[in-house]
Amino acid sequence: MTAITVDPATSAAPRRGPVFIDTDVHERVDTTSLLPYLAPVWHKYITDYRWVPDRVLPYSQPTAGGLDRLDSLLPDGRPGGSDLGWLTSQLLDEYNVEYAILTGWLNASAFAEGWMEFKTALMSAVNDYQAEHWLEKEPRLCGSVHVNAWDTEGSVREIDRMAAHPGFVQVMLYVGDQPFGHPRYHPIFEAAARHGLVVGIHHSENSPVSMGFGRYFAEWHTLVPQVFMSQMGSLIFNGVFDKYPDLKVNMIEGGFSYVPHFMWHADQQYRQLRHEVPWVKRLPSQIIRDQIRFATQPIEEFTAEQLETLIGQMESDELVCFSTDYPHWDFDSPLEALPPDLNADLAQKIFYDNARALYQRLPAATRVATQGDRR
Amino acid sequence: MHADSVPLDARPAVGAGQAVCSAGELRPGQMLPVLADGRDVVVIRTPDGGLHGLEDRCLHCGRRLSHGRLHVAVTATDVGRYEEEQGRFVIKCSGDGYEYDVATGTTLFDSARSVTRVAVREADGAIFVGAPAA
């Protein structure tokens, strides 16, 4: 990875703001950089056959920077998140980030199922690269163990392998198009819980909404919460949280305004149809409050009253964790995303406390987190 | 006798201390709706011979529980592994499907929600309905 030095002459003073834990930051690696971490048998598919990840969205790009913030693109043409120095300058130093949890971009559950062996090897390479080039160079970064969900045994091996590295705090799945509550995936959740790793489920391009992809990006992107509701329903009603009571899941890049609706509706279905899913022992809303969290981005423009009402409807202020989604086009700034007159205790929980409670493997706090100066 | 076969105007209406039926009339697996001191009660004879009384009204939809079905409760320890809980019986509401443990009146989905239990007893070859059970 080539480090880019930010030119001080063109850099404004950092904006800082509240101390927070960023639960969604995308670092990026090009596939050729993974070659040293892949067995030689795989090299030709990258060097000669030019394998690239699936690209399934039938839309134009949302911005001039594609899926990235235009200003996150590197001068040498690489996409946002490709360079540690650039990411440090634009995110870690620009704002008051205590820890940022890397969520990557190459994840096998964002690809179609198939050619499992290559994808399992690729995930291992991503993890080794992440450890060496990101986690071990910047102590504010925390890692995600990427796994090939289509290869459950390989996923468990990879979780066991990477859990030995203290920099990893979660297992990464992309939300994909398959319901992860199916028993074939349960060993992944077991392994994560056994190691105290959160399972992060992040939005991905291979997730259609209920009637497909729609004709426009705006249409599809509006309905992203649909697929998160689908995954949440799958995990709950297939008994994953009852089977692994120590498991914690963070739903990332789906927002959270859908949560009260889902809670109410799922609870009512459970009251009426419990006999069909007797392995579920708690109301879905209680399971959510006990074991599921939600990253904020992409957050809507709420008034303080609207956001406080929404949190009240969840009957817990411990469910929502702040995320920026750097370097993507719909990045949420910690200075702008929450209403300025939001209750200070709630802001503190969203920016900091909830993520710290969720990610048990995070290093100790480095400073006192307060929300006294949010602007 | 099946609960569904008892029209509203055919329910036994009894006062305190009066028998609602003879013991032999309520066979294992049957439910009997009664109007006891002006209160709707379902008297339940479980397949194992147990005798229970509950307020005859679903918490959610208000339908009479006596029009539901009496089943062995179903539980599971893992996805897909259905097991009957021997000795535990539920009434499943004919409308919204809410399940009530006949021995406690508690819903199977939330231990904090219950219909009122009603004391019932068998004596001298007859079944009597009493006050709400403690």
Interface residues (C-beta under 8 A of the other chain):
Chain A: G181 P183 N238 G239 K243 Y270 R271 Q272 L273 R274 H275 P278 W279 L283
Chain B: H60 V74 T75 A76 T77 D78 V79 G80 R81 Y82 E83 K92 D96 G97 Y98 E99 T107 L108 F109 D110
